[in-house]
């Protein structure tokens, strides 16, 4: 039922609060160990329950397999082995193993054993063999031969094993001899055909590879002409050196420019000129002639850097540029001096002071020359930067071109190597074609088999036994899965958390007898004490059934530590669970333990208590509730126990529900609880009837009886669901009919009582 059907046993103490009995909890490895033991016990219990079915299925399957095996026709098997490749020396058909031939994908360069096995079993090869076999055995055709013959490779060897099965040993030898001969003839033809195919393949591949080489060489030539390449690696190294040289030149120019600017600042400070005056002095030399010379110098130096980037420093044009640079530098300096001398009077502002101060004039001349030098260095720096950028781009482009150049060279080399390998293969194939081929060899000759391979009686016995066990176990498992009955206390625990307060052993005599007095398990109160045997021990005559009920009674009283149990309702999900007999024996056990007990037959529909206890039923509970009869007048004392009284059901009522739900019934229960220490109500089943649930509020709760091997799982869950809906208090479960094959307390009963335990069931 899952979580909906799981209940905790609950009672109410005098203060009205619900109290529970806690149980010790298992944790960790102890819990897992107990769960494993329980699972094993349940499996063994299920196996014992289905032992007959499992044994029958196992015996049937085993017998069937053995009978079929013994009636089968004996089958023989013959074999022979073929060596397909030479065990040593050069293999003319595995050309891929030759040096320099690994990359050639010719059709004959690898030996595929799986494919070869399929070919040997094909009609193309077998048709000629079948024709030779049919000369002596006409009934054999391709299909029958294909079904009987088996071709396989022996692990990772070069051997093929051919086996043939048949009922005639002589026919096996004849067929295998013809097959071996046919396979060897096939190998001879196939080897020559393979060599011819290899030569044709190589001849087709050589022109293709030569065309690839020509195309690659043309691409390489075009690349060299386009970019003027001779040796890309050497050119790259030279260009790298040029870039490094230009970088050094740029750094030197920057250093010289910084030093010149510093000198310019010092001269300006010595002359005591402001920034505007110093700029005016520098502008004295900016004549058109001066600017023209400066521009020419800048162009010359820029062209020189460009020629260096293009490796033209050894040409005459580069020397001309160098000469122009050498000529322009003095002209530029002379022009600056000329302009400075012509305007010397303007710089001094006073001719007399200027002529008298030679030192100042020298400083002014140095200032002008320094300004001229700064202009030259700045122009040179710009030209060097352009050249450096150009050479860096050329270096990047050369790297890409060099990669393409190297790629083409490598492809050409690979293609040439392939062409050489194909030429070597072609020569080898032509040589092998001229030689005598080595056919397949028969390593193990076909022989006539002496012993049949089938039937194999020892293997058949083992197989049949295993199959029988598996079939029997499967049948038992399916039967157990399809079974909807509660067979053990473990099954009950799967559907509810209610405690199992008692487990009652199975008693076969109770099914035969209509009264409990005829069962023979109730001791006679007037009987004498047990006699002591010869061995010094008495013979214990008390039935374990009674002991189980006394244990149940003790567990009931232990449910509440503050208020003893004074009234309970005994019911079950179905009428065949043994609730009435359970109520009777529970009352007997409580009375035997000294309690004053009243057993009330609350089943006003189909009363059974008076029949089972052999008591009259003229007046009873229904008469007390429906008339003015006093309850004390209809209560009967049981002859079985001094402390046990019985209130039978009385006349069958047309409406038992109204009587049980009346205020008079409530008052009657309260009165009976005051007179007796324990009142036990036997009621109709729970499913479909409200009688037990109507009585429960007047008592301490319901004691639910479950008949093991009879109670239906679905009906049990439905009963629990109805109790949950009614908020009924359930004290616990009584597992009735515990057989020897179930798990639980019966193992203890067998151990303790030994052979005195009779196989019984309460019903």
Secondary structure, 3 states (H helix, E strand, C coil): CCCCCCCCCCEECCCCCEECCCCCCCCHHHHHHHHHHHHHHHHHHHHHHCHHHHHHHHHHHHHHHHHHHHCCCCEEEEEEEEECCCCCCCCCCCHHHCCCCCCCCCCCCCCCHHHHHHHHCCHHHHHHHHHHHCCCCCCCCHHHHHHHEEEEECCCCCEEEEEEEECCHHHHHHHHHHHHHHHHHHHHHHHHHHHHHHHHHHHHHHHHHHHHHHHHHHHHHHHHHHHCCCCHHHHHHHHHHHHHHHHHHHHHHHHHHHHHHHHHHHHHHHHCCCHHHHHHHHHCCCCHHHHHHHHHHHHHHHHHHHHHHCCCCCCHHHHHHHHHHHHHHHHHHHHHHHHHHHCHHHHHCCHHHHHHCHHHHHHHHHHHHHHHHHHHHHHHHHHHHHHHHHHHHHHHHHHHHHHHHHHHHHHHHHHHHHHHHHHHHHHHHHHHHHCCCCCCEEEECCCCCCCCCECCHHHHHHHHHHHHHHHHHHHHHHHHHHCCECCCHHHHHCCCCCCEEEEEECECHHHHCCCHHHCCCCCCCCCCCCCECCCCCECCCCCHHHHHHHHHHHHHHHCCCCCCCCEEEEEECCCCCCHHHHHHHHHHHHHHCCCCEEEEECCCCCCCHHHHCCCCCCCCHHHHHHCCCCHHHHCEECCCCCCEEEECCCCCCCCHHHHHCCHHHHHHHHHHHHHCCEEEEECCCCCCCCHHHHHHCCCCCEEEEEECCCCEHHHHHHHHHHHHHCCCCEEEEEEEEECCCCCCCHHHHHHHHHHHCCCECCC
